[in-house]
Amino acid sequence: MAANERVGGNVPSSEMKPFRDCVADCGILDIAATGALYTWNNKQQPEERIYSRLDMVLVNKDWCDHLQDLYAHFLPEGMYVHTPCIVSSNKQVQVKRCFKYFNIWGGSKDFISTLRSTWQSKVVGTPMFKLVKKLKMLKPALRQLNREKFSDIEHAADVKQKQIEDLQGQLGRDPSDMQKRAAESEATAQLKELAAARDSFLAQKAKHKWVQDGDSNSAFFHGLLKQRKHGNKVFRIEDTHGRAWDTPDQIQDAFLDYYKGLLGSSQAIGKIHRRIIEQGPKCSPEDCVALMRPISGKEVKDALFSIPDIKSPGPDGFTSKFFKDAWGEVWEK
């Protein structure tokens, strides 16, 4: 499927394209997989060995809809050239969904008023504390805005499309009906807004920059959303001792143990010798002055506005697009 799924030998991209096109045309997707990455090798001498990911489990939209907790696990190939594959189920525990700012919210007529109602609240503390506190206070208000305006944006666009088709059918029978003409024009304008909001919402969820107008209604596009959500789950993991774990609690403990190990244990740090530091590269006096120079508001704004809107949010769930949408309200307030 891709050049990075092969080690050794060369396969022209033109030879992979027909299969990729076939998969896209059929609307099938590769489910989450664990275990061996390369599922085939030619068993030749070490210097002539070729590894490739030839085996995968491809499923259609119905599979994604009804069997979301299944994943493929590829075992070592042993004496065979292909790796055996086991399709397993791992029921995930439902956890509270984290807050995430959706870019479509900034286009709502009520966004600024919702923002102001929270941002004008009096909070006492350091500037960073006030910022973090207000962002936390803003989350319930934005969730409420989402429920009122965007809770079912895809369905709303479909309903509006059907309304337009009905009006156009009536106008086809009686083109002189001015009331129907006005209603059709108004519904068309509303559909454009809904369609733009829907496409923005789905593109952000899929995190695909190549999403174009019209892609969002295809079964393949919705399959991509499910594949991304499915791929973000961890079904199986090996700890630092090579032991495999597949229950949610075991997976969580394996992650915690690994990162605790990275942090290390507390140790006394020896004296830092200035003579050794002097031997390495150092900042010049001019560089030191530049590093201590106050950062201007223009530099902050330029850096923030250079971040693409579709980039992942920070730990608090707010994307760069939020600060762009709210810049006039939150800057220096």
Backbone torsions as a table, in degrees:
resi	resn	phi	psi	omega
1	MET	NA	-34.3	-177.4
2	ALA	-144.3	156.9	-176.3
3	ALA	-64.6	-31.0	-177.8
4	ASN	-79.2	4.4	177.9
5	GLU	-98.9	23.1	-178.9
6	ARG	-146.7	139.2	174.9
7	VAL	-126.0	120.8	-176.9
8	GLY	91.3	142.6	-177.8
9	GLY	71.0	169.0	-179.5
10	ASN	-130.7	131.7	175.1
11	VAL	-121.0	116.6	-179.9
12	PRO	-59.1	144.7	178.7
13	SER	-59.0	-31.0	-179.4
14	SER	-63.5	-26.6	179.0
15	GLU	-79.0	-25.1	179.2
16	MET	-84.5	-25.3	-173.9
17	LYS	-59.9	-44.2	-179.4
18	PRO	-58.2	-39.4	179.3
19	PHE	-68.2	-41.7	177.8
20	ARG	-61.2	-41.4	178.6
21	ASP	-63.9	-39.0	179.9
22	CYS	-64.1	-44.4	179.0
23	VAL	-61.2	-43.3	-180.0
24	ALA	-66.0	-42.3	-179.2
25	ASP	-65.0	-34.9	-179.4
26	CYS	-81.2	-12.1	179.8
27	GLY	68.3	33.2	179.2
28	ILE	-106.8	154.9	-173.1
29	LEU	-133.0	156.7	179.1
30	ASP	-89.3	118.8	-177.5
31	ILE	-75.3	166.5	179.6
32	ALA	-59.7	142.8	-177.4
33	ALA	-137.9	149.9	175.6
34	THR	-127.4	174.7	178.6
35	GLY	86.2	-144.8	-174.9
36	ALA	-62.9	131.2	176.7
37	LEU	-78.2	-46.8	179.7
38	TYR	-92.9	118.1	-170.7
39	THR	-98.6	3.9	179.8
40	TRP	-150.6	143.4	167.3
41	ASN	-146.9	158.1	-171.2
42	ASN	-85.9	1.5	175.7
43	LYS	57.7	26.6	178.8
44	GLN	-85.5	-177.0	176.5
45	GLN	-59.4	153.2	-174.8
46	PRO	-49.3	-43.2	-177.7
47	GLU	-73.7	-13.5	-179.7
48	GLU	-112.4	8.1	-175.4
49	ARG	-71.1	138.0	176.4
50	ILE	-124.5	129.0	176.2
51	TYR	-113.3	140.3	-179.5
52	SER	-151.7	151.3	175.0
53	ARG	-94.9	88.1	-178.7
54	LEU	-95.2	-26.7	-174.0
55	ASP	-102.2	135.5	177.1
56	MET	-155.5	163.9	178.3
57	VAL	-107.6	110.7	-178.7
58	LEU	-102.5	133.3	-176.6
59	VAL	-132.6	162.0	179.3
60	ASN	-98.6	-175.6	-176.1
61	LYS	-63.4	-38.7	-179.2
62	ASP	-61.9	-38.1	177.4
63	TRP	-61.2	-47.3	-179.4
64	CYS	-61.5	-34.5	-178.2
65	ASP	-72.2	-39.3	-169.7
66	HIS	-108.0	-17.8	-176.7
67	LEU	-129.5	58.4	-173.0
68	GLN	-74.3	-18.0	-174.6
69	ASP	-96.9	10.6	178.9
70	LEU	-93.6	145.5	177.7
71	TYR	-145.3	161.2	-179.2
72	ALA	-101.3	136.0	175.3
73	HIS	-121.6	120.3	-178.0
74	PHE	-97.5	124.3	-177.8
75	LEU	-88.5	166.4	172.8
76	PRO	-59.2	148.3	-172.7
77	GLU	-78.4	-16.9	-179.1
78	GLY	61.3	-126.2	-178.7
79	MET	-88.9	-3.7	-177.4
80	TYR	-90.9	167.8	177.0
81	VAL	-90.7	-21.8	176.9
82	HIS	-109.5	149.4	178.5
83	THR	-85.3	136.6	173.9
84	PRO	-66.1	152.4	-178.4
85	CYS	-128.4	134.9	175.6
86	ILE	-118.7	127.4	175.4
87	VAL	-95.0	119.7	-173.8
88	SER	-123.1	164.5	177.8
89	SER	-112.6	139.2	176.9
90	ASN	-141.1	96.0	-177.9
91	LYS	-67.7	117.2	-177.8
92	GLN	-83.2	143.3	177.1
93	VAL	-77.3	130.9	179.1
94	GLN	-72.3	127.5	179.0
95	VAL	-118.7	161.9	-180.0
96	LYS	-63.3	130.9	-177.4
97	ARG	-73.6	131.1	-179.6
98	CYS	-74.2	153.7	177.5
99	PHE	-69.1	141.3	174.6
100	LYS	-146.4	129.4	179.2
101	TYR	-77.6	126.1	175.9
102	PHE	-100.1	133.5	-171.9
103	ASN	-61.2	-23.9	-178.8
104	ILE	-67.6	-21.8	-177.8
105	TRP	-62.7	-35.4	-178.0
106	GLY	-64.8	-20.2	179.2
107	GLY	-86.5	-4.5	-179.7
108	SER	-73.7	144.2	178.0
109	LYS	-65.3	-23.1	-177.9
110	ASP	-93.6	1.0	-174.7
111	PHE	-63.9	-49.0	-176.4
112	ILE	-64.1	-43.1	179.4
113	SER	-64.4	-37.4	176.7
114	THR	-64.1	-41.5	179.6
115	LEU	-64.9	-46.3	-177.4
116	ARG	-62.4	-39.6	-177.2
117	SER	-59.8	-29.4	178.0
118	THR	-92.9	-42.5	-172.2
119	TRP	-68.8	-23.5	179.2
120	GLN	-85.5	0.0	177.1
121	SER	-66.8	145.5	-178.5
122	LYS	-83.6	122.6	177.6
123	VAL	-128.2	130.1	-177.4
124	VAL	-101.6	133.8	178.2
125	GLY	151.0	-169.9	178.1
126	THR	-70.3	160.9	179.0
127	PRO	-55.1	-41.7	179.4
128	MET	-66.2	-41.1	178.6
129	PHE	-62.0	-43.2	-179.5
130	LYS	-63.9	-39.4	178.8
131	LEU	-63.4	-50.2	-178.3
132	VAL	-62.4	-41.6	-179.2
133	LYS	-64.1	-43.6	-179.2
134	LYS	-68.5	-37.4	176.4
135	LEU	-62.3	-40.4	178.2
136	LYS	-66.0	-40.3	178.8
137	MET	-67.4	-26.1	-176.2
138	LEU	-76.7	-25.6	-174.2
139	LYS	-56.9	-48.7	179.0
140	PRO	-60.1	-37.2	179.9
141	ALA	-66.4	-39.4	179.1
142	LEU	-71.1	-34.7	175.1
143	ARG	-62.7	-40.4	178.4
144	GLN	-65.2	-40.9	176.2
145	LEU	-59.5	-40.6	179.5
146	ASN	-64.8	-42.5	179.3
147	ARG	-63.1	-38.1	-176.3
148	GLU	-78.5	-34.4	-171.5
149	LYS	-111.9	-29.0	-170.5
150	PHE	-132.5	19.8	-173.8
151	SER	-62.0	-32.5	-179.7
152	ASP	-141.3	62.8	-172.2
153	ILE	-63.7	-35.6	-179.5
154	GLU	-66.9	-45.6	-179.9
155	HIS	-64.7	-40.1	-179.4
156	ALA	-61.5	-39.8	178.9
157	ALA	-66.4	-39.0	179.1
158	ASP	-66.1	-40.9	179.1
159	VAL	-64.1	-42.7	-180.0
160	LYS	-65.5	-37.7	177.5
161	GLN	-61.5	-42.8	179.1
162	LYS	-65.4	-38.1	178.7
163	GLN	-61.9	-43.1	179.9
164	ILE	-63.7	-43.0	179.9
165	GLU	-62.1	-39.2	178.2
166	ASP	-65.1	-43.7	179.5
167	LEU	-64.6	-40.3	179.2
168	GLN	-66.4	-34.6	176.2
169	GLY	-65.4	-39.6	178.1
170	GLN	-68.2	-38.5	177.9
171	LEU	-68.2	-29.1	176.5
172	GLY	-64.0	-29.8	179.0
173	ARG	-87.7	-26.7	-179.5
174	ASP	-144.9	80.1	-175.9
175	PRO	-63.9	-16.9	-175.6
176	SER	-83.8	-4.8	-177.6
177	ASP	-73.4	101.5	-176.3
178	MET	-67.8	-32.8	179.8
179	GLN	-65.3	-40.5	178.2
180	LYS	-68.7	-35.4	178.0
181	ARG	-62.1	-45.3	-179.2
182	ALA	-64.9	-40.8	180.0
183	ALA	-65.2	-38.2	179.8
184	GLU	-67.8	-40.0	178.3
185	SER	-65.0	-42.0	179.5
186	GLU	-66.2	-42.1	180.0
187	ALA	-65.7	-36.2	178.4
188	THR	-64.4	-42.5	178.1
189	ALA	-63.3	-40.6	179.2
190	GLN	-66.4	-37.4	179.4
191	LEU	-65.1	-38.7	178.6
192	LYS	-60.4	-41.5	178.4
193	GLU	-66.7	-44.0	-179.9
194	LEU	-65.0	-41.7	-179.0
195	ALA	-65.3	-40.7	178.5
196	ALA	-64.0	-41.9	179.1
197	ALA	-66.0	-42.0	179.7
198	ARG	-63.2	-45.7	-178.9
199	ASP	-64.6	-38.7	177.8
200	SER	-64.5	-42.1	-179.7
201	PHE	-63.0	-47.3	-177.2
202	LEU	-71.0	-37.8	178.7
203	ALA	-63.6	-39.1	179.1
204	GLN	-67.8	-39.7	179.4
205	LYS	-67.1	-39.9	-179.1
206	ALA	-78.3	-21.0	-178.0
207	LYS	53.5	45.3	174.9
208	HIS	-116.5	118.4	-179.2
209	LYS	-69.8	-21.2	-175.2
210	TRP	-84.7	0.3	-179.5
211	VAL	-61.8	127.5	-179.0
212	GLN	-115.8	165.6	177.7
213	ASP	-56.9	133.4	178.4
214	GLY	97.5	-22.8	179.7
215	ASP	-66.9	-28.5	-167.6
216	SER	-67.6	-18.2	-177.7
217	ASN	-91.6	-4.6	-176.2
218	SER	-79.8	150.3	177.8
219	ALA	-63.9	-33.5	179.9
220	PHE	-64.9	-39.2	179.0
221	PHE	-63.1	-46.5	179.0
222	HIS	-65.5	-30.5	174.3
223	GLY	-63.7	-37.3	177.5
224	LEU	-62.0	-40.1	177.4
225	LEU	-60.5	-45.3	-179.7
226	LYS	-67.2	-38.3	179.5
227	GLN	-64.3	-40.8	179.5
228	ARG	-65.0	-45.2	178.7
229	LYS	-62.2	-41.8	179.9
230	HIS	-66.6	-40.1	-178.2
231	GLY	-69.6	-20.2	178.9
232	ASN	-79.2	-9.8	178.5
233	LYS	-83.7	146.9	174.9
234	VAL	-106.0	111.5	-176.4
235	PHE	-92.5	-26.9	-173.8
236	ARG	-157.2	143.0	-178.3
237	ILE	-149.8	148.8	174.1
238	GLU	-104.9	134.7	179.4
239	ASP	-82.7	-175.2	-175.9
240	THR	-67.1	-14.4	178.4
241	HIS	-98.1	5.5	178.6
242	GLY	83.8	7.0	178.3
243	ARG	-85.4	136.2	-177.6
244	ALA	-93.3	136.5	178.7
245	TRP	-128.6	143.3	-176.5
246	ASP	-136.6	1.7	174.6
247	THR	-93.6	153.5	-177.8
248	PRO	-54.4	-42.9	-179.3
249	ASP	-66.6	-40.5	179.6
250	GLN	-66.3	-40.4	178.9
251	ILE	-63.9	-43.0	178.7
252	GLN	-61.2	-45.1	-179.8
253	ASP	-64.2	-36.8	179.6
254	ALA	-64.4	-41.0	176.6
255	PHE	-62.7	-47.6	-178.2
256	LEU	-60.9	-44.4	-179.7
257	ASP	-63.3	-38.9	-178.8
258	TYR	-64.0	-47.2	-177.1
259	TYR	-74.9	-27.9	172.1
260	LYS	-63.1	-38.0	177.9
261	GLY	-65.6	-35.5	178.4
262	LEU	-66.1	-36.5	-179.6
263	LEU	-68.5	-25.7	176.9
264	GLY	78.4	-175.8	179.7
265	SER	-105.7	162.0	-178.8
266	SER	-72.8	129.5	179.7
267	GLN	-139.2	149.4	175.8
268	ALA	-71.9	130.9	-179.4
269	ILE	-91.7	129.1	179.7
270	GLY	-68.9	168.2	-179.2
271	LYS	-64.6	136.2	178.3
272	ILE	-85.1	123.4	-177.9
273	HIS	-89.7	119.1	-178.4
274	ARG	-62.3	-31.5	-179.0
275	ARG	-62.4	-37.3	179.0
276	ILE	-69.8	-40.6	178.9
277	ILE	-61.7	-37.7	-178.0
278	GLU	-63.8	-21.4	-177.7
279	GLN	-77.6	-19.1	-178.7
280	GLY	-93.4	177.8	178.1
281	PRO	-65.4	142.3	-176.9
282	LYS	-132.6	157.2	174.6
283	CYS	-74.2	139.8	175.2
284	SER	-74.9	162.4	176.4
285	PRO	-55.0	-36.6	178.9
286	GLU	-65.3	-40.6	178.2
287	ASP	-63.3	-40.1	179.4
288	CYS	-61.8	-42.9	178.7
289	VAL	-64.0	-41.8	-179.4
290	ALA	-64.6	-37.2	179.8
291	LEU	-67.7	-29.4	-179.1
292	MET	-90.8	-3.1	-179.0
293	ARG	-67.3	136.8	178.0
294	PRO	-58.9	142.7	179.1
295	ILE	-84.9	129.8	-177.9
296	SER	-81.8	158.0	176.7
297	GLY	-61.9	-33.3	178.8
298	LYS	-65.1	-39.2	178.9
299	GLU	-64.4	-41.1	178.3
300	VAL	-62.6	-46.8	-178.1
301	LYS	-65.6	-43.7	180.0
302	ASP	-61.5	-41.6	-180.0
303	ALA	-66.0	-43.3	-178.9
304	LEU	-65.6	-45.7	-176.1
305	PHE	-74.5	-9.9	176.4
306	SER	-83.5	-11.1	-179.8
307	ILE	-79.7	126.4	178.6
308	PRO	-59.0	145.2	-176.7
309	ASP	-62.9	-26.1	-171.8
310	ILE	-87.9	-2.3	-178.7
311	LYS	-64.7	155.4	-177.5
312	SER	-63.3	149.5	179.7
313	PRO	-75.1	170.1	174.2
314	GLY	-78.2	-178.2	-178.9
315	PRO	-58.8	-24.6	180.0
316	ASP	-84.6	-3.2	177.2
317	GLY	91.6	-4.7	-178.6
318	PHE	-92.3	129.9	179.1
319	THR	-89.4	171.4	175.5
320	SER	-62.7	-28.5	-179.1
321	LYS	-64.1	-33.3	177.6
322	PHE	-59.7	-48.5	-177.4
323	PHE	-67.9	-28.8	173.7
324	LYS	-68.2	-45.3	-179.7
325	ASP	-64.5	-35.3	-172.9
326	ALA	-102.8	9.3	-171.0
327	TRP	-54.6	-44.9	-177.4
328	GLY	-65.2	-19.3	-177.9
329	GLU	-99.9	-34.8	-171.9
330	VAL	-94.9	-22.9	-177.2
331	TRP	-70.1	122.9	178.2
332	GLU	64.4	22.3	179.4
333	LYS	-117.6	NA	NA
